[in-house]
Amino acid sequence: CNSLATQYLRTSKVARAFACTRTCEKWLKFRRVRCDDDWLRLRFDCAFNAAELAKASDDLPQAVKKLWLCARLQSSMRKPANPEIVHISLSETLLQCESFAEAAQIAHNAVEILKCQQIDKDERKRYALLFALTLEQASLSSLDFSPGSGAPE
């Protein structure tokens, strides 16, 4: 279900992706899910697809909720694949929601995760680092640091 939903999302077939994601959510809910990495990965993929669907439908609060679920699931995994992706996606969504301080912090987390990886040999990781830095800068530049705004001085 998750693989099909991902393929449909990539080709902008939102209705089909939604059907696959809902089927996967129901199946995972029906099953008594163990907490090993394989099951966590299935739940993570399902939640990430649901977040992407919510973004495609302009339901940003639901996307943020699903991305926080992804972050929690990922933190329980022993060795998550591409751990920066959730942080980048969450930061981008929070920026769209105008939650600038939170978006900046999450983008900074993505930068720190990427700095710990060997990015010099992986072009995608270098672009991810550049994008995370851009998100952090955009978020920080949107903060109101004027006197009386409540922002730290």
MARDRENKE-134100 format. One record per residue: residue number from 0; y, x, z negated of N, C-alpha, C, O, CB in turn. Coordinates in steps of 0.2 Angstrom, whole numbers, plus 2048, in hexadecimal, padded with zeros to 3 digits. Glycine has a CB too. Example, Ala and Ser with C-alpha at 12.3 -4.5 7.8 and 13.67 -1.06 7.14 Angstrom:
MARDRENKE-134100
miro;nY;nX;nZ;caY;caX;caZ;cY;cX;cZ;oY;oX;oZ;cbY;cbX;cbZ
0;7E4;842;7D9;7EA;83E;7D9;7F0;842;7D9;7EF;847;7D6;7EA;839;7D3
1;7F5;840;7DD;7FB;844;7DC;800;840;7D9;806;843;7D8;7FD;846;7E3
This chain:
MARDRENKE-134100
miro;nY;nX;nZ;caY;caX;caZ;cY;cX;cZ;oY;oX;oZ;cbY;cbX;cbZ
0;7FA;804;800;800;800;800;806;804;800;80B;803;804;800;7FB;7FA
1;806;809;7FC;80C;80E;7FB;80E;811;802;813;812;804;80C;813;7F5
2;808;814;805;809;818;80B;80C;813;810;811;815;814;803;81B;80D
3;809;80D;811;80C;809;816;813;807;814;817;806;819;808;802;816
4;815;805;80E;81C;803;80C;820;809;80E;826;808;811;81C;802;805
5;81E;80F;80D;823;815;80E;824;815;816;829;817;818;81F;81C;80C
6;81E;815;81A;81F;815;821;824;80F;824;828;810;828;818;814;825
7;823;809;821;827;804;823;82F;805;821;833;803;825;825;7FD;820
8;830;808;81B;837;80A;819;83A;80F;81E;840;80E;820;837;80C;812
9;836;814;820;838;819;824;83A;816;82B;83F;818;82F;833;81E;826
10;837;810;82D;839;80D;834;83D;807;833;83E;803;837;832;80B;837
11;840;806;82D;844;800;82B;841;7FA;82C;844;7F5;82E;84A;801;830
12;83B;7F9;82B;837;7F3;82B;837;7F0;824;831;7F1;820;830;7F3;82E
13;83C;7EE;821;83D;7EC;81A;839;7E7;818;836;7E7;812;844;7EA;819
14;838;7E2;81C;833;7DC;81A;82C;7DE;819;829;7DC;814;834;7D6;81F
15;82A;7E2;81D;823;7E5;81D;822;7EA;817;81D;7E9;813;821;7E8;823
16;827;7EE;816;827;7F2;810;827;7EF;80A;824;7F0;805;82D;7F7;810
17;82B;7E9;809;82B;7E5;803;825;7E2;802;822;7E2;7FC;831;7DF;804
18;821;7DF;807;81B;7DC;806;816;7E1;803;812;7E0;7FF;818;7D9;80D
19;816;7E7;806;811;7ED;804;813;7EF;7FD;80E;7F0;7F9;811;7F3;809
20;819;7EF;7FB;81B;7F2;7F5;819;7EC;7EF;817;7EE;7EA;823;7F3;7F4
21;81A;7E6;7F1;819;7E1;7EC;811;7E0;7EB;80F;7DF;7E6;81B;7DA;7EF
22;80D;7E1;7F0;806;7E1;7F0;804;7E7;7EB;7FF;7E6;7E7;803;7E2;7F7
23;807;7ED;7EC;805;7F3;7E8;807;7F1;7E1;803;7F3;7DC;809;7F9;7EB
24;80D;7EE;7E0;80F;7ED;7D9;80A;7E8;7D5;809;7E9;7D0;816;7EA;7D9
25;808;7E3;7D9;803;7DE;7D6;7FD;7E1;7D5;7FA;7E0;7CF;802;7D8;7DB
26;7FA;7E6;7D9;7F4;7E9;7D8;7F4;7EE;7D2;7F0;7EE;7CE;7F2;7ED;7DF
27;7FA;7F1;7D2;7FA;7F6;7CC;7FB;7F2;7C5;7F9;7F4;7C0;800;7FB;7CD
28;7FE;7EC;7C5;7FF;7E8;7BF;7F8;7E5;7BD;7F7;7E5;7B8;804;7E3;7C1
29;7F4;7E3;7C2;7EE;7E0;7C1;7E9;7E5;7BE;7E5;7E3;7BA;7EB;7DD;7C8
30;7E9;7EB;7C1;7E5;7F1;7BE;7E7;7F3;7B7;7ED;7F4;7B6;7E4;7F6;7C3
31;7E2;7F5;7B3;7E4;7F8;7AD;7E5;800;7AF;7E0;803;7B0;7DE;7F7;7A8
32;7EB;802;7B0;7EC;808;7B2;7EC;80E;7AD;7EE;80D;7A8;7F3;808;7B5
33;7E8;813;7AF;7E7;819;7AB;7EE;81D;7AC;7F2;81B;7B0;7E1;81D;7AD
34;7EF;822;7A7;7F5;826;7A8;7F4;82D;7AA;7F7;831;7A8;7F8;826;7A1
35;7EF;82E;7AF;7EE;834;7B2;7F3;835;7B7;7F6;830;7B9;7E7;835;7B4
36;7F3;83B;7BA;7F8;83C;7BF;7F8;838;7C5;7FD;836;7C9;7F8;843;7C1
37;7F1;837;7C7;7F0;833;7CD;7F3;82C;7CD;7F7;829;7D1;7E9;832;7CF
38;7F2;829;7C7;7F5;822;7C6;7FC;822;7C5;800;81E;7C7;7F1;81F;7C0
39;7FF;827;7C1;806;828;7C1;809;829;7C8;80E;826;7C9;808;82E;7BC
40;806;82C;7CC;809;82D;7D3;809;827;7D7;80E;825;7DA;805;833;7D6
41;804;823;7D6;803;81C;7D9;809;818;7D7;80D;815;7DB;7FD;819;7D8
42;80A;818;7D0;80F;813;7CD;816;816;7CF;81B;812;7D1;80E;813;7C6
43;817;81D;7D0;81D;820;7D2;81F;81E;7D9;824;81C;7DA;81C;828;7D1
44;81A;81F;7DD;81B;81D;7E4;81D;816;7E5;821;814;7E9;815;81F;7E9
45;81A;812;7E2;81B;80A;7E2;822;809;7E0;826;805;7E3;816;806;7DE
46;824;80C;7DA;82B;80B;7D7;830;80E;7DC;836;80B;7DD;82B;80E;7D0
47;82F;814;7DF;834;817;7E3;835;813;7EA;83A;812;7EC;831;81E;7E5
48;82F;810;7EC;830;80C;7F2;834;806;7F0;838;803;7F4;829;80A;7F5
49;833;803;7EA;836;7FD;7E8;83E;7FF;7E7;842;7FB;7E9;834;7FA;7E1
50;83F;805;7E5;846;807;7E4;84A;807;7EB;84F;805;7EC;847;80E;7E1
51;846;80A;7F0;849;80B;7F7;84A;804;7FA;84F;803;7FE;844;80F;7FB
52;845;7FF;7F9;846;7F8;7FB;84C;7F5;7F8;850;7F2;7FB;840;7F4;7FA
53;84D;7F6;7F2;853;7F3;7EE;859;7F6;7F1;85E;7F3;7F2;853;7F5;7E7
54;859;7FD;7F3;85F;800;7F6;860;7FD;7FD;866;7FB;7FF;85F;807;7F6
55;85B;7FC;800;85C;7F9;807;85E;7F2;807;861;7EF;80C;855;7F9;80B
56;85D;7EE;801;85F;7E7;801;866;7E7;7FD;868;7E2;7FB;85A;7E3;7FD
57;869;7ED;7FC;86F;7ED;7F8;86F;7EB;7F1;874;7E8;7EE;875;7E9;7FB
58;869;7EB;7EE;868;7E9;7E7;868;7F0;7E3;863;7F2;7E0;861;7E5;7E6
59;86E;7F3;7E2;86E;7F9;7DF;86C;7F9;7D7;869;7FE;7D5;875;7FC;7DF
60;86D;7F4;7D3;86B;7F4;7CC;863;7F4;7CC;860;7F8;7C8;86D;7ED;7C9
61;860;7F1;7D1;859;7F1;7D1;856;7F8;7D3;851;7FA;7D0;856;7EB;7D5
62;85A;7FB;7D8;858;802;7DA;859;806;7D4;854;80B;7D3;85C;804;7E0
63;85E;806;7D0;85F;80A;7CA;859;809;7C5;856;80E;7C3;866;809;7C7
64;857;803;7C4;852;802;7BF;84B;805;7C2;848;808;7BE;851;7FA;7BF
65;84A;804;7C8;844;807;7CB;844;80E;7CB;83F;812;7CA;842;804;7D2
66;84A;811;7CC;84A;819;7CC;849;81C;7C5;847;821;7C4;851;81B;7CF
67;84C;818;7C0;84B;81A;7B9;844;81A;7B7;841;81E;7B4;84F;816;7B4
68;840;815;7BA;839;814;7B9;835;81A;7BC;831;81D;7B9;836;80E;7BC
69;838;81C;7C2;835;822;7C5;836;828;7C1;831;82C;7C1;838;823;7CC
70;83C;829;7BE;83D;82F;7BA;838;82F;7B4;836;834;7B2;844;82F;7B8
71;837;829;7B1;833;829;7AB;82C;82B;7AD;828;82E;7AA;833;822;7A8
72;829;828;7B3;823;829;7B5;822;831;7B7;81D;834;7B5;821;825;7BB
73;827;833;7BA;827;83A;7BC;826;83F;7B6;823;844;7B6;82C;83C;7C1
74;82A;83D;7B1;82A;841;7AB;823;842;7A8;822;846;7A4;830;83F;7A6
75;81F;83D;7A9;818;83D;7A6;813;840;7AA;80E;842;7A8;816;835;7A5
76;815;842;7B0;811;846;7B5;810;84D;7B3;815;850;7B1;813;845;7BC
77;80B;850;7B4;80A;857;7B2;80E;85C;7B7;811;860;7B6;803;859;7B2
78;80D;85A;7BE;810;85E;7C3;812;859;7C9;80F;858;7CE;80B;863;7C6
79;818;856;7C8;81A;852;7CD;81C;855;7D3;81F;85B;7D3;821;84E;7CA
80;81B;852;7D9;81D;855;7DF;825;853;7E0;827;84E;7DF;819;852;7E5
81;829;858;7E2;830;857;7E4;833;854;7DE;836;84E;7DF;831;854;7EA
82;834;856;7D8;837;853;7D2;83E;851;7D3;841;84D;7D0;836;856;7CC
83;841;855;7D8;849;854;7D9;84A;84D;7DC;850;84B;7DC;84C;85A;7DC
84;846;84B;7E0;847;845;7E4;849;83F;7E0;84E;83C;7E2;841;843;7E8
85;846;83E;7DB;848;838;7D7;84F;839;7D4;853;834;7D4;843;837;7D1
86;851;83F;7D2;858;840;7CF;85D;83F;7D5;862;83D;7D4;858;847;7CC
87;85B;842;7DB;860;841;7E0;861;83A;7E2;867;838;7E3;85E;845;7E7
88;85C;836;7E3;85C;82F;7E5;860;82B;7DF;864;827;7E1;855;82C;7E6
89;85E;82D;7D9;862;829;7D4;869;82B;7D3;86D;826;7D2;85E;82B;7CD
90;86B;831;7D4;872;833;7D4;876;830;7DA;87B;82D;7D9;872;83B;7D5
91;873;830;7E0;876;82C;7E5;877;825;7E4;87C;822;7E6;872;82D;7EC
92;872;822;7E1;873;81B;7E0;878;819;7DA;87C;814;7DB;86C;818;7DE
93;878;81D;7D5;87D;81D;7D0;884;81E;7D2;889;81A;7D0;87B;821;7CA
94;885;822;7D7;88B;824;7DA;88D;81D;7DE;893;81C;7DE;88B;82A;7DF
95;889;81A;7E1;88B;814;7E5;88C;80E;7E0;890;80A;7E2;885;812;7E9
96;889;80F;7DA;88B;80A;7D5;891;80B;7D1;893;808;7CD;885;809;7D0
97;894;811;7D3;89A;814;7CF;899;815;7C8;89E;815;7C4;8A0;80E;7D0
98;893;817;7C7;891;81A;7C0;892;822;7C1;88D;825;7C1;88A;818;7BE
99;898;824;7C1;899;82B;7C3;897;830;7BE;894;835;7C0;8A1;82C;7C4
100;898;82F;7B8;896;834;7B3;88E;835;7B3;88C;83B;7B3;898;832;7AC
101;88B;82F;7B3;883;82F;7B3;881;833;7BA;87C;836;7BA;881;828;7B2
102;884;831;7BF;882;834;7C6;883;83B;7C6;87F;83F;7C8;886;830;7CB
103;888;83E;7C3;88A;845;7C3;884;848;7BE;882;84E;7C0;891;846;7C0
104;882;845;7B9;87D;849;7B4;877;849;7B8;873;84E;7B7;87D;845;7AE
105;875;843;7BB;86E;843;7BE;86E;848;7C4;869;84B;7C6;86D;83C;7C1
106;874;848;7C8;874;84D;7CE;873;854;7CB;870;859;7CE;87B;84C;7D1
107;877;856;7C5;876;85C;7C2;86F;85E;7C0;86C;863;7C1;87B;85D;7BC
108;86B;859;7BE;864;859;7BC;860;85C;7C2;85C;860;7C2;861;853;7B9
109;862;858;7C8;85E;85A;7CE;860;861;7D0;85B;865;7D3;861;855;7D4
110;866;863;7D0;868;86A;7D1;864;86F;7CD;861;874;7CF;870;86B;7D0
111;863;86E;7C6;860;872;7C2;858;872;7C4;855;878;7C3;861;870;7BA
112;855;86D;7C5;84E;86C;7C8;84D;871;7CE;849;875;7CE;84C;865;7C9
113;852;870;7D3;851;874;7D9;852;87B;7D8;84F;87F;7DB;856;871;7DE
114;857;87D;7D3;858;884;7D2;852;888;7CF;851;88E;7D0;85E;885;7CD
115;84D;884;7CC;847;887;7C9;842;887;7CE;83C;88A;7CD;845;882;7C4
116;843;885;7D4;83E;885;7DA;840;88B;7DF;845;88D;7DF;83D;87E;7DD
117;83B;88D;7E3;83B;891;7E8;83E;88E;7EE;83A;88B;7F2;835;895;7E9
118;845;88E;7EF;848;88A;7F4;849;88E;7FA;84B;88B;800;84E;886;7F2
119;849;895;7F9;84B;899;7FF;846;898;805;848;89A;80B;84B;8A0;7FD
120;840;896;804;83B;895;809;83B;88E;80C;837;88D;811;835;898;807
121;83E;88A;809;83D;883;80A;844;87F;80C;848;87E;808;83A;87F;804
122;845;87E;813;84B;87C;815;84D;875;812;853;874;810;84B;87B;81C
123;848;871;811;849;86A;80E;84C;86B;807;850;867;805;843;866;80E
124;849;870;803;84B;871;7FC;853;873;7FC;857;871;7F8;847;876;7F8
125;854;877;801;85B;87A;801;860;874;803;865;874;800;85C;87F;807
126;85E;870;807;862;86A;809;863;865;803;868;862;802;860;866;80F
127;85D;864;7FF;85D;860;7F9;862;863;7F4;866;85F;7F1;856;860;7F6
128;862;86A;7F3;867;86D;7EF;86E;86C;7F1;872;86A;7ED;865;874;7EE
129;86F;86D;7F7;876;86B;7FA;878;864;7F9;87E;863;7F6;876;86D;801
130;873;85F;7FA;875;858;7F9;876;857;7F1;87B;853;7F0;86F;854;7FC
131;872;85A;7ED;873;858;7E6;87A;85B;7E3;87D;858;7DF;86D;85C;7E2
132;87B;861;7E6;882;864;7E4;888;85F;7E7;88D;85E;7E3;883;86B;7E7
133;887;85D;7ED;88C;858;7EF;88C;852;7EB;892;84F;7EA;88A;856;7F7
134;887;84F;7E9;887;849;7E5;88A;84A;7DE;88E;846;7DC;880;846;7E4
135;889;850;7DB;88C;852;7D5;893;852;7D6;897;850;7D2;889;859;7D2
136;896;856;7DB;89D;857;7DC;8A0;850;7DE;8A6;84F;7DB;89E;85C;7E2
137;89D;84C;7E2;8A0;845;7E3;8A0;841;7DD;8A5;83E;7DC;89C;842;7E9
138;89B;841;7D9;89C;83D;7D3;8A1;840;7CE;8A5;83C;7CB;895;83E;7CF
139;8A1;846;7CD;8A6;849;7C9;8AE;848;7CB;8B2;847;7C7;8A5;851;7C8
140;8AE;848;7D2;8B5;847;7D5;8B7;840;7D4;8BD;83E;7D5;8B5;849;7DC
141;8B2;83B;7D3;8B4;834;7D2;8B6;832;7CB;8B8;82D;7CA;8AE;830;7D5
142;8B4;837;7C6;8B6;835;7BF;8BD;835;7BE;8C1;839;7C1;8B2;83B;7BB
143;8BF;831;7BA;8C6;830;7B8;8C8;835;7B2;8C6;833;7AC;8C8;829;7B7
144;8CB;83A;7B3;8CD;83F;7AD;8D4;83E;7AB;8D7;842;7A8;8CB;846;7AF
145;8D7;839;7AD;8DE;838;7AB;8DF;836;7A4;8DA;834;7A1;8E1;832;7AF
146;8E4;838;7A1;8E5;836;799;8E4;82F;798;8E7;82B;79C;8EC;839;797
147;8E1;82E;793;8DF;827;791;8DA;823;794;8D8;81D;793;8E6;823;792
148;8D6;827;799;8D0;824;79C;8CA;824;798;8C5;821;79A;8CF;828;7A3
149;8CA;828;793;8C4;828;78F;8C0;82E;791;8BA;82F;78D;8C0;822;78F
150;8C1;831;796;8BD;837;799;8BF;83D;794;8C4;83D;792;8BF;838;7A0
151;8BA;841;793;8BB;847;78F;8C1;84C;793;8C1;84C;799;8B5;84C;78F
152;8C5;84F;78F;8CA;853;791;8C8;85A;791;8CC;85F;793;8D1;852;78D
